[in-house]
Amino acid sequence: MAVTNGIPPLGFGTFGRTGSDGIDALLFALETGYRHLDTAQSYGTERECGEALRRSGLPRDEVFLTTKIAGDNCRRGRLIESLRRSNDTIGVDAVDLTLIHWPVSPAGKLPMDEYLPELAEARNQGLTRLIGVSNFTIAHLDEATALLGPGQLATNQFERHPLLRNQALVDACVARGIAVTCYLPLARGRCAGIPVIESVARAHEATPHQIALALSLNEGHIVIPTSGHRARIAENHAAAAITLTPADLAQLRTADRHARQIDPSWSPAWD
């Protein structure tokens, strides 16, 4: 049984949502009903998230905020101060969730004992409510658990969509009580035109993008789509209301093409 560990299942990704246009998109997302904003130190959208939250008038405790620690800030002694700066940039005392963005970086692999204890200490200091990781493989999860102990990581955020189910990693997370957060849940729009996805979409009078999101949501996972267009922001939000049948799920699972969209040269050895 999948878990979300208190993380809202439908989030709004903020990569690319910079400047005044970005704030407008974020504000519209909040007005539409999103209550989870996903940012990162490397996105340059922490300020926009804070501004949109303030303009929305929503109480702080109604909006779940996630940020991610950039590679250089994982070096020993840097993480906690960098998270303080992120909180200041957003304009909050603490975020709800802080992730290690990558287990490796262009600068090379850092030992986990340089940054994971500091991530846990940031939580102890009240700078973040939950901690987690992103782009961690099964081997990385085992190493992290050995360092921190079981039950410490709220989520692992990694690429997952109908064209890349990443099932071995999903199963490993679920077995460890780690929520799965799916980034690029629309495969950069490539789910449109896939016959099985289009067929299920027609049956539900939905778009293929909505069905792509509904697949992971119905499987009990978290998705964080993004868009700068109001119609698409609203369309994605409406996907949360779609209930797929067991037959739908079985059909959609055949769309897996192992089609990874994010794979930099310094990626870990994917599962």
N, C-alpha and C positions, 0 to 999 in steps of 0.2 A: 504494500500500500504506500503510495507516494505521500510525502509530507511537504508542507510549506514553511514550517517552523515560524509561523506568525508573519510571514512576508506576504503582502497582498499579491494574489496570483497574476493580476493584470497590471503591469507597470508601463511607464512611458520612458523609453530610451531618449537620451538627450545628446547623443553624439551628433554634431553638426548643427545643433540648435543654438547658435551663437548670436550675439547682438540683439537689436530690437526685434528683428523677425523671430529670433529664437525665443525671446521672452513672450512674444505674442502666441507662438505655438504652444509653449508650456502653459501659459495662462488659459488658453482655450482647452487644452487637455484637462486641466483641473476643473474648468467649468463644465466639461463634458462628463466628468465623474471619475477620472483617474485619481488614485490616491497613493501613487507610488512613483517617485521620480528617481531615475537611475543615472547618475553622473560619474565622473572620474576626474582625478587631478589632471590627466593628460587630455581630457576633452576640452578643457577651457570653458565649461558651462556651469561651473559651481555658482558663479555670481548670478547667472541667469536663473538658475533654480531658486536661489534665495529671493531674487526680485519678483519672480512669478508667484512664489508662495506669499510674499507680503502683499502684493497687489490683489491676490485672490480673496484675502480676508478670512481664509480658512484657519482654524486653530492649528497650532503647530502639531498637536498630537493626532490630527486627522490625516496628515500626509507623511508617508513613509519615505525617508531619504536614504539613498545608498550612494556611497562614493567608493573610489578604488585608489589604492596607493600606487603611485608610479614607480618604475624600476629603480631610479636613483635614490628615491626616498625609502627604499627597502634596505639600503646600506646601514650598517650598524650605527645606532644613535640618531638616525634621521626620522624614523617613522612617526614617532609621537608628536614631534614638533610640526611635522608636515600635516598631520591630521588636525592639529590645533589651527593651523593656517587655513585649512579647508573649511573648518567650522566657522572661522571668522569670515571667510569669503562668502559662504552661504548666508551667514548671519544667524547661526543657531549655536546653542551651547553644546549640542551633541547631535550626531547623525544616528540613524537607526541601525545602519549596517555599514561596515567597512570591509572591503575585500582587498586581498593582494591581487593586483591586476594580472600578473603573469608570474609563473615560477621561474622563468628565464627572461632574459632581456637582450637587446643588442650588445650590451656591455659584458655579457657572459653570465653564467649561472652563479647565483649567490647561495651560500649555504642557508637552509631554512632556519637554522638556529641563530642567524643574524637578524631575522625579521619576525618570525612567528611569535617568539616570546614578547617582543615589543608590541605586536598587534594585540596579544592577550592583555598586556599591561595597559594599553590604551583603553581597552574595555574596563579594566579594573579602575582606571582613573575617571571613568564616566564620560569619555570623549565619544564613545559609540556604544550602542546597546547590544548589538550582535556583531560577530565577526565571521568572515568566510573567505573564500578563495575564488579565483577565476582562472580558467584554462588549466586546471590541475588534472593530471592523468590519474589513473588508479594507483600507480606507484607513488605519485606525489601525495595522494590522499593517505596512503599507508604511512609515509614518512611524517606527514603532518600530525597524524593521530598518535604516532609514537612520541612525538615531541610534546604535544599539548594534552593528550589523553582523549578518550572517546567522548563524543557528544559536545565538542567545543565549536565545531564549524557549523554555522547555520545553513550555508548553501555553497554550492560550486556552480559558478556561472560559466557556461561554455556554449559553443555554437551547436544549435539543434533546431531542426526544422524537418518537414516531411521528406526532403531530399537528402538529409543526413541525420538519421535517427540516433546515432552514437549510442546504441543500446547497451553495449558492455559497460560504458561509463555511467550511463543512467542507472543501470541495475546495481553497480557498485555503490553509487551514492545512496540510493534508496536503502540498500542493505545496511548502510552505516548511519542511517537517520539524517542524511544530509540532503536538503532540498535541492532540486534541480532548477536552475534559472536558465532559460533558453534565450541566448542572444542571436540576432539575425533570424528571428523565428519565421520570417517571410522569405528567407534565402535571397534577399535583395530583389524581390519581385519575381523570381524564377519559378515559383510554384504555379503561377498563372500559365495556362497552356498545357499542363500535365493532365492527360485524359482522365485518370482516376480522380484527381482532385476536382476537375471541372464537373465530372459526373455527380459527385457527392454535393458539390456546390449547387448544381441545378436542383437536386432533390430537396435541398433546404432553402431554396430561393435566396441563396447567399452568394458572395463572391469567393473566388478561390483563395484570396488573402484571408478572408474570415475563416474559411475551413482550415487553412494552415494553422492559424492561431488556435482554433477550437480543438484541433487534434491534441496538442500538448496540454491545453487547459483541461480537456476531458480526461486526459491521462493523469491529472493531478499535479502538473508542473506549473512553473511560473514563466511568463513570457513578457518581454519588454520591447515591443515594436516601437518604431518612431516614424514620424513624418512631419513635414513642414506645412502640409496642406490640410485645411480644416475638414474637408469631406473625408479624407483618408483617416484622419485622427478619429473622427466619429465612427467611421466604418469599422476600424479596428476595435474600438471600444465595444461595439455591438456584438462582436464575436463571442464575448463572454456569456451571452444568453443562448448560444447554440448548444443543444444537447445532441450528441452523436450516438447512433445506435452501435451495438457490438458489431453489426455487419459493416457499418460505415468505418469503424476503427480498423477492422480487418482489411478492408479495401485500401484505406489510406496508407496502411503500413507497407503496402507493396510498392509505394512510390519511392522508397529509399534508393538513392543512386550513389550514396557515399560521396555526395557532391559538396565538398568543403569549400566555403567562400573565403575564409580567413586562414591563411597558412603562411605567415612570414618565414623567412629563411632561418630565423632563430627560434622557431616553434619547438616545443618539446616533442618527444617521440610519441605521437598520438596513439591512443589505444585502437 
